[in-house]
Amino acid sequence: MSKRLLVIGGNAAGLSTASQVKRLQPSWEVIVFEKGANISYAPSGVPYFLSGRVADIDDLIELTPNDAVNKRNIDLRLQHEVIAIHPHRKRILVHSSLGEREEAFDFLMIATGSIPLSMGLDLRSHKRVFTLKTLDDGKRIKKSLKDLQPKKVAVIGGGYIGLELLETMKLLGLETHFIHRRDHLARVFEKEVSDKLKEKMVAEGILLKLHTQIHDIKESLDRVIIETQNGRLEYDMVFLGLGVSPANQLAKDAGITLGVKEAIKVNSYLETNWEGIYAGGDCTEAYHLVGEKYVYTPLAPKANKEGFIAGLNISGQRTPFQGIVGTSIVQFFDIGVARTGLTHEEAKENFHPIKYHLTSLTKPSYYPNTERIHSTIVIDKDSGRLLGAQLIGPHDAIKRIDVYATALYNRMTIGDIFHLDLAYAPPFSPVYDPVLLAARIGRKKI
């Protein structure tokens, strides 16, 4: 019997769900409601558009509306905003240029994504203060950089978005200031990694304003004025890289249960507390396999996998989403920073953790262009189990984080990792790869 799936949100999780259901149940009616004008784009690529490494912002669109309709047979409705969910009646209320109307569903997928944190500012009234998440944000910033011709800018926030914005503004030749309320960067980074990042900022000419608590941000004529406990700061443009929060208002108003950081609570099958209603992506929490608890970690691979798996389950299969280990990576000028698992501080909740740091060569000392990679490892003293890893070093070496992520998924000990049969040849690694060297040292710690 044909069913009707409605999807709220046309990016990673939403389009993945819609596409999967159409593959498995081609006779079903699948409608995607997207309040914007774009679908299936790569928000992670927007900083590279701003810096000029991506020439055209349309290159970040992975699936055009035309392809969604004609190749995947999805009923796509752009600039249609879902303004209410009525779970008990299995209906949603949709607003568009034609007015408001209700739509019935057998299944509903909520993929509303996330919202950039803005320190409570109404950015619609600001012409010189920006967040960066969507293609429209990228277009607006690009135009403002051209029109306003700034010389001095500031980035507030020490997480991934903040790092990308700092790099972008500096590459554009602007005097770039980094404002942060703590001495260390985001709490996802170990102190050793945070210190290396700050050293790199200074080396690249970024001016650091740490321990700077912001009291107020306002615009006056052609300047942005930031009031802090250390006095007044003035800039031509200011960028907020403070992270995101789940876009949960629809779910909250509908009585759908929320979890960590008020993200939508789902089980391993991506089901909410209402039968027939699923959720995935940046609006949902996820189970952390190492911390053994639900967390809020909005990252693209999680969103795409959750959409795929939700589509399987809606179509009649019973496939669980296994969870995450919290793996992420970011470029910062000519180095990369990557992390997976728990920080030492996080690990204290359930384990007896040990943290150690090492610096190793990426290739044999005799081989040309050998560089150094810095590794910070967290293990459980009682069992020897790997709990977390963070790497900072050259681009071509930093993807070793995936070895650690695989080890975490399989609950491997540092001894198990030492026995891995990793590839060796001088152009790629030393005989003792940095991962094996870290494991060799870790065996002595327990």
N, C-alpha and C positions, 0 to 999 in steps of 0.2 A: 504494500500500500504506500502510495506517495505521501511524503511528509513535507513540512514547511520549516526551513531553518532561517532565522533572522540573525544577522551578525551586526553588532554595534562596533564600528571601527574598521577602517580599511587599510591598516598597515600590517605589521609582521604577524601577530597572532590571529587577527581577524581574517586576513586573506589566506593564511595557511589553512585555517579551519574550513573556510568556504571552498577552497580549491580541493581539499582532500575529500570533503563530502560529495562534491560534484563528480570526482573520479569514481568513488565507490557506490554512489547512489545517483546516477545520472538523471533519473526521472524525478528526483526531488526538486522542489522549488527552493532556491537559495538566494536570498536577498541580502546585500551588504549596504548598510547605511553609513555614510561618511560625511561628517559635518563640514569638512574642508573640500578643497578642489583637487587634492592629490591623494594617491594611494601608493602603497608598496614602494616607498622610497627609503633611502639609507641615511637616517639622521646622523649617523657616525661620520659620514663623509662631508657634512656641511662645513666644518672648519677647513677642510682642504679646498673647498670651493672659495672660501674667503681669502685664503693665502695664495690662490692662483694655481695650485697643483691640480685641481680639477677645473677644466676650462669652462664648462657649462653646467649649470645647476641641474638641468634636465638629465644629465648623465647619471645622476643619483637615483633616477626613477627606474626601478627594476621591472615593474609590470605596469604598462600603460592602461588607462581605463578601457581603451578600445580592445586590447588583448584580453582583459578580464572578461569582457562581455562576449567577444567573438571567438576567442580560443578556449576559454574556460567555461563559457555558458553561465556566467554569474550575472544575476540581475543587480547591477551596480547603480546606486543612487547617491550621486555626489551632492554636496551642499544640502543634505538632509540630516537634521540634528534630532536625535532621539532625546526627548525631554522628560519622559517618564516611562517606568516599567511597572506593569501591573501583574505580578506573578500569579496571583490567585485566579485571574481571568485569562492568563496566557496571552497578554496583549501588551504592545508598546504604543506610546504616543509619539508621533514624528512631526517635526516642524520643517517646512520648506517654503519656497516662494509661493507655493500654491495654497499655503495655510497649514492647518493641523489636521491629522487624520490618524486613526488607530489602525494597527496592523496586528493580525493574529499570528501565533506561532505554535508549532509543536515542540521545537527546540529553539533555544536562544543562546547565542554566544556573546558574552560581554568582553570586548577587547578595547576598552576606552583609553588604555595607555597611562601616561603620567603627565604631570604638570611641573614645569620648572619652578623652583622655589625663588621667591622674589622679595623676601624680607618685608612682606606686607605692602609693598608698593603697587599702586595701580599703574602699570607700565603703559597703559593706553594714553595716559596724560603726560608721558615723558618722551622727549624726542632724542635724548642723549644717553639713556640708560636702557640696557638690553639684556635679555636672556637669549640663549641659543639652543634650539631643539628642532624646529621644523624647517621645511624649505622656505616658507614665508619669512621666518626669522632670518634665515641666511640672505634672502633677497633684500630685506629691509636693512640689515646691517651693511651689506655691500653698497647699497645706494647711499646710506648715510655716510659711510667712509668716503665716498666720492664727493658728496654734496658738502659735507661739513669740513673736510680736509683737516682732521684732527692731527695734532702733533704730540699730545700727552694724554695717555689713557691709563685706566686702572682696571684690574681684574680682581674681583672679590671672591674668595673661595678656593680651598686647597685640594679639591678632588680632581677627578678625571676631566671634567668639562673645564675647570679652571686651568689645568695644565695645557689643554689644547688651545684655549683662548690666549694664554700667555705666549705660547709659541707663535700663534698666528699673528698677533699684534706686533711682536718683535720682528718677525720675518717681513712684515710690511714696512719696517723701518721707523716705527713709532717709539717714542719714549714710553716704556711700559713699566707700570708699578704693580706689585703684588701686595694686596691687603688681606691680612688674615688675623683672626682674633687670638690664635694660639701661636706658640713657637713652632710646633710640629704641624705637618700637613694633615690631611684627612685621616681619621682614626683607622682606616683600612690599611694604612701604611705603617710598617714597623719604623721605629726611630732611626735605625740604620739607613733605611731606604729614604725616609724623609730628609735626613741630613745630606745624603748624596744629591737628592733633587734640589735642595736649596743651594748647594755648592754649584750645581749646573746652572741654576738661575743666575747666580752672581756672575759666573763665567760668561754667560750670554748677554750680560748687561742689563738684566732685569733688576729693578730697584725694589728691595724687600721692605715692607712695613708690617712687621710681625707684632704680636701682642697689641693689636690695634682694634679696640672695640668700637664699632660704629653706632652712633646715637641717632643719626638722621642723614637722609640723602634727599637733596632737592636741586632743582634746576633754576638758575638765575641768568637770564639773557643767554649768552653763548657758553656757559660753564655749568658743570655739575659740581655742587658743593657737598662735601662729605664732612659731617661733624663727628669727631672722635674724641676719646678721652685724652688724646695727645694733641688736640687742636684741630684746626680746619685744614682740609685738603681740597684742592681744586683740580678738575680735569676737563678735557674737551669731550670725552666719552667715557662711560663706565660700563663694564660687563659683569654680570652676575653669574658666577659658576658655582652655585651652591648646591647642586644636585636637584633631585626631583621628588615629588610625592605622588602617590597613586591617585589617578582620576577616579574617585570613588563616589561622587555625589549621587549619580543615578542609582547605584546599588544601595547606597545608604538610605536614600529616600524610599526605596522599594522594600526595605526590611531584609535585605540580603546580608547575611552575617559577615562582619569584617574581622580581620585578625591583626597581625603585626603591623604597626604604623598605619592602622586603618586601611590596609590593603584588603582586597576581597579574599575571604577564606575559602579555600577549595580543598577537596580531598585529592588523592593521588590520581583520580580519573578526571580531574579538572571540573568536578561537579560542585555547585554551590549547595546551600541548604534547601534550595527549591528544586523539586524534580523537573528535569528538562532544561534547567538553566545552568550553563557552563560559563567559565571565565578563564582567561589566560593572558599572559604578557605582563606589561609593566603595572597593571592595575591589581595584580594578585601577589600573594605571598607564595613562598616555596619552601620545601623541606630541605634543610641543610644536612647532608649525609654525615658530616664530621661532627658538627655541633649537636646533631640529633634534636633539632627543634626547627620551628618555622621561622623564616627570616624574610625581610624585604630586600631583594637584590634585583633591580631592574636592568637586565642586560639582554641584548639582541638574540644570542643563541637560545636562551631560555624561552623567550617569547615565540620564536619560530618553532621550536620543538613542542611547546605547549599547544600552539595552534594546530600543529600536525596531529598530535595525540588526541586532542579534543575532537578533531574531525573523525579520527578512527572510532572513538567511543560513541559519538553521536550517530555514526553510520551503523552501529550495531556490534562492533568489536568491544573487547574489554581489555584495554591496554593501559597500564599505569605509567605515569610520569615518575621516573625513579628518584628525581631530586637533583640537587646541585651541590657542588663543592666550592662555589664562589670564585671561579676563575675569571681573571680579566687582564687586559694588557693595553698599554697606551704608549704612543710615540711621544718623545719630548726632545726636539731637535735631532741630534744624531745618536741618541740612546733610546732604549726601550725600558719600560717598567712593567713588571708583571707580578701577579700574586695569585695564590689559590689557597683554599682551606681557611684555617683560623689564624688570627694573630695570637701572639703569646698571651696578651691580656684576655682575649676571648676564650682561649683554651683553659684558663684557670677555673672556669665555671664547672667543668666536668673532668678535668685531667690534672695530672701533676707534670706540667710542661717544663721543658728545657728549651731555651733558645740559644743558638750559636750562629756565628757569622764567619764567612770565609771569602777570600778573594782568590780567584783561580784564572788560569789562562784559557782563552777560547780555542787556541791551537797550540801546537808545540812551540817552544821558545825560539827554535831555529827557523820557523816558517814565517814568510812575509806577512805583514799586517796582523800579527798576533795582538789581541787586545785582552783586557781584563773584564771579568764578569763578577759581580758581587752577589753573594747568595746569603739570605737569612733564612734559617730553617728552624721549625718548631717541631719537637717530638715529645712523646709521652715517656717520662722516665721509667714508669712501671712496666710498660709493655714494649717500648721501643717503637710504637706505632707512629708513623708520620702524621702530623696534625696540620702543618701549613708550610708554605714556602713563598718567598718573595725574591725576585731577581731584578737587578738593574745592570745594564750593560749595553753592548752594541746590538743593533737590530738583528743581525743574522744569528745571534746566539740566544736571544731572549725567549724564543719559542720553546726552549727546553722546559718552560713552565708546564707544557702539556704532559711531559713525563711525570712530573709531580702530581698533576691533576688526575692522571690515570692511576697512579699509585694510591691517591686518596680514595678514589672511587672503589678500589679493590681492597681497601683497609690494609695496605701493606706496611710492614715495619721498615725501619731504616736498614735492617739487615737484609730484608727481601730486595730492597732497592739496590744494595751493593752487589747482589748476585745477578742483576739484570744484564743481559748480553747486548749492550749498546754498540752501535756501529763506530768504527774507528778508521780514519785515514787522516794524514796530516792537514789536508786543506779544510777539514771539518772539525776536528777536535784533537786534544791530546790523547794519549793512551788511556789515562784516567780522565774520562769526560768530567766536566764540572759536577754533573749529577752524581757520578760514581765517587768522586772525591768527597763530595758533601756526605755521602752515605758512609764512606770509609771513616771520616772524622766522627760522624754521629754514632757509629758503633762503639766508640771509645767513651761516649758520654753516658752510657747506660750500664 
